[in-house]
Protein backbone atom coordinates (compact mmCIF):
# COMPACT_ATOMS: atom_id res chain seq x y z
CA UNK A 1 0.00 0.00 0.00
CA UNK A 2 1.35 3.43 -0.87
CA UNK A 3 0.25 6.77 0.61
CA UNK A 4 -2.31 7.36 -2.17
CA UNK A 5 -3.90 3.97 -1.56
CA UNK A 6 -3.81 4.71 2.17
CA UNK A 7 -5.81 7.91 1.61
CA UNK A 8 -8.41 5.99 -0.38
CA UNK A 9 -8.60 3.22 2.23
CA UNK A 10 -8.99 5.70 5.11
CA UNK A 11 -11.78 7.53 3.31
CA UNK A 12 -13.50 4.22 2.52
CA UNK A 13 -13.23 3.32 6.23
CA UNK A 14 -14.88 6.63 7.16
CA UNK A 15 -11.87 8.16 8.92
CA UNK A 16 -12.24 11.97 8.78
CA UNK A 17 -9.53 13.84 6.81
CA UNK A 18 -8.86 15.98 9.89
CA UNK A 19 -7.43 12.95 11.74
CA UNK A 20 -4.38 12.64 9.51
CA UNK A 21 -1.92 14.49 7.30
CA UNK A 22 -0.47 12.53 4.38
CA UNK A 23 1.63 14.07 1.59
CA UNK A 24 -0.22 14.08 -1.71
CA UNK A 25 -3.55 13.24 -0.09
CA UNK A 26 -6.09 15.63 -1.54
CA UNK A 27 -8.91 17.14 0.47
CA UNK A 28 -9.06 18.63 3.90
CA UNK A 29 -6.66 21.07 5.48
CA UNK A 30 -3.37 19.98 7.02
CA UNK A 31 -4.19 18.56 10.42
CA UNK A 32 -3.30 20.65 13.46
CA UNK A 33 -3.78 17.61 15.68
CA UNK A 34 -3.69 14.00 14.62
CA UNK A 35 -1.40 11.53 12.90
CA UNK A 36 1.02 12.44 10.15
CA UNK A 37 3.08 10.56 7.60
CA UNK A 38 6.33 12.03 6.30
CA UNK A 39 9.27 10.94 4.13
CA UNK A 40 12.64 12.22 5.33
CA UNK A 41 16.16 11.11 4.50
CA UNK A 42 15.03 7.79 3.05
CA UNK A 43 12.82 6.91 6.05
CA UNK A 44 9.04 6.92 6.37
CA UNK A 45 7.98 8.54 9.61
CA UNK A 46 4.64 8.19 11.35
CA UNK A 47 3.88 10.45 14.26
CA UNK A 48 1.38 12.64 15.99
CA UNK A 49 0.92 16.37 15.74
CA UNK A 50 -0.45 17.65 19.00
CA UNK A 51 -0.52 21.08 20.62
CA UNK A 52 1.77 22.48 17.96
CA UNK A 53 4.42 19.79 18.42
CA UNK A 54 5.24 16.80 16.27
CA UNK A 55 6.29 13.58 17.92
CA UNK A 56 7.69 10.65 15.96
CA UNK A 57 6.03 7.37 16.92
CA UNK A 58 7.61 4.96 14.43
CA UNK A 59 10.04 5.00 11.51
CA UNK A 60 9.99 2.56 8.61
CA UNK A 61 12.35 1.73 5.77
CA UNK A 62 9.49 1.39 3.29
CA UNK A 63 6.30 3.26 2.54
CA UNK A 64 4.09 0.18 2.55
CA UNK A 65 4.86 -0.76 6.15
CA UNK A 66 4.43 2.83 7.32
CA UNK A 67 1.06 3.07 5.58
CA UNK A 68 -0.12 -0.25 7.02
CA UNK A 69 0.88 0.84 10.53
CA UNK A 70 -0.92 4.17 10.19
CA UNK A 71 -4.02 2.54 8.70
CA UNK A 72 -4.20 0.14 11.64
CA UNK A 73 -3.99 3.00 14.17
CA UNK A 74 -6.61 5.11 12.44
CA UNK A 75 -9.11 2.29 11.98
CA UNK A 76 -8.67 0.56 15.34
CA UNK A 77 -12.17 -0.19 16.54
CA UNK A 78 -11.43 -0.68 20.20
CA UNK A 79 -13.72 1.38 22.32
CA UNK A 80 -12.46 4.81 23.25
CA UNK A 81 -12.17 5.58 26.95
CA UNK A 82 -15.52 6.34 28.55
CA UNK A 83 -15.88 9.59 30.44
CA UNK A 84 -16.90 9.11 34.06
CA UNK A 85 -20.42 10.18 34.95
CA UNK A 86 -20.98 13.17 37.23
CA UNK A 87 -21.66 10.78 40.14
CA UNK A 88 -18.41 8.87 39.44
CA UNK A 89 -16.45 12.12 39.27
CA UNK A 90 -18.00 13.26 42.56
CA UNK A 91 -17.06 9.95 44.17
CA UNK A 92 -13.48 10.24 42.91
CA UNK A 93 -13.18 13.78 44.21
CA UNK A 94 -14.69 13.05 47.60
CA UNK A 95 -13.43 9.52 48.25
CA UNK A 96 -9.77 9.98 47.50
CA UNK A 97 -8.80 8.15 50.70
CA UNK A 98 -10.89 5.12 49.70
CA UNK A 99 -9.43 5.14 46.20
CA UNK A 100 -5.92 5.40 47.60
CA UNK A 101 -6.60 2.55 50.07
CA UNK A 102 -7.93 0.26 47.30
CA UNK A 103 -4.95 1.10 45.08
CA UNK A 104 -2.55 0.30 47.94
CA UNK A 105 -4.34 -3.04 48.54
CA UNK A 106 -4.09 -3.92 44.84
CA UNK A 107 -0.40 -3.02 44.81
CA UNK A 108 0.27 -5.18 47.87
CA UNK A 109 -1.60 -8.12 46.31
CA UNK A 110 0.37 -7.77 43.07
CA UNK A 111 3.68 -7.60 44.95
CA UNK A 112 2.77 -10.66 47.06
CA UNK A 113 1.86 -12.58 43.89
CA UNK A 114 5.15 -11.56 42.29
CA UNK A 115 7.11 -12.71 45.35
CA UNK A 116 5.30 -16.10 45.38
CA UNK A 117 6.02 -16.61 41.69
CA UNK A 118 9.67 -15.67 42.21
CA UNK A 119 9.94 -18.36 44.92
CA UNK A 120 8.41 -20.93 42.59
CA UNK A 121 4.99 -21.06 44.23
CA UNK A 122 1.74 -20.82 42.30
CA UNK A 123 0.32 -17.34 41.74
CA UNK A 124 -2.90 -18.13 43.65
CA UNK A 125 -1.11 -18.70 46.95
CA UNK A 126 -1.71 -22.47 47.13
CA UNK A 127 0.99 -25.04 47.88
CA UNK A 128 3.85 -25.22 45.37
CA UNK A 129 3.41 -27.65 42.53
CA UNK A 130 6.12 -30.29 42.92
CA UNK A 131 5.30 -31.95 39.60
CA UNK A 132 3.50 -35.03 41.07
KABELHU-V632646 format. One record per backbone hydrogen bond with DSSP energy under -1.0 kcal/mol. NH is the residue of the N-H (numbers start at 0). CO is the residue of the C=O. E is the energy in kcal/mol with one decimal. If there is no record, write none. Layout:
nh = {NH & NH}
co = {CO & CO}
e = {E & E}
//
This chain:
nh = {5 & 6 & 7 & 8 & 9 & 10 & 11 & 12 & 13 & 14 & 18 & 19 & 20 & 24 & 33 & 34 & 35 & 36 & 37 & 39 & 42 & 43 & 44 & 45 & 46 & 47 & 48 & 49 & 52 & 54 & 56 & 57 & 59 & 65 & 66 & 67 & 68 & 69 & 70 & 71 & 72 & 73 & 74 & 88 & 89 & 90 & 91 & 92 & 93 & 94 & 98 & 99 & 100 & 101 & 102 & 103 & 104 & 105 & 106 & 107 & 108 & 109 & 110 & 111 & 112 & 113 & 114 & 115 & 116 & 117 & 118 & 120 & 124}
co = {1 & 2 & 3 & 4 & 5 & 6 & 7 & 8 & 10 & 9 & 15 & 16 & 34 & 21 & 48 & 18 & 46 & 20 & 44 & 42 & 39 & 59 & 37 & 57 & 35 & 54 & 33 & 52 & 49 & 47 & 45 & 45 & 43 & 61 & 62 & 63 & 64 & 65 & 66 & 67 & 68 & 69 & 70 & 84 & 85 & 86 & 87 & 88 & 89 & 90 & 94 & 95 & 96 & 97 & 98 & 99 & 100 & 101 & 102 & 103 & 104 & 105 & 106 & 107 & 108 & 109 & 110 & 111 & 112 & 113 & 114 & 115 & 121}
e = {-2.4 & -2.0 & -1.9 & -2.6 & -2.7 & -2.3 & -2.5 & -1.7 & -1.3 & -2.5 & -2.1 & -1.6 & -1.4 & -2.1 & -2.1 & -2.1 & -2.4 & -2.3 & -2.5 & -2.5 & -2.5 & -3.1 & -3.4 & -2.6 & -2.1 & -2.4 & -3.5 & -3.0 & -1.8 & -2.9 & -2.5 & -2.3 & -2.8 & -1.6 & -2.7 & -2.4 & -2.2 & -2.3 & -2.8 & -2.2 & -1.9 & -2.4 & -1.5 & -2.6 & -2.4 & -2.4 & -2.4 & -2.4 & -2.3 & -2.1 & -2.4 & -2.6 & -2.4 & -2.6 & -2.4 & -2.4 & -2.3 & -2.4 & -2.3 & -2.5 & -2.4 & -2.4 & -2.6 & -2.5 & -2.4 & -2.3 & -2.5 & -2.4 & -2.5 & -2.1 & -1.5 & -2.4 & -1.4}
//
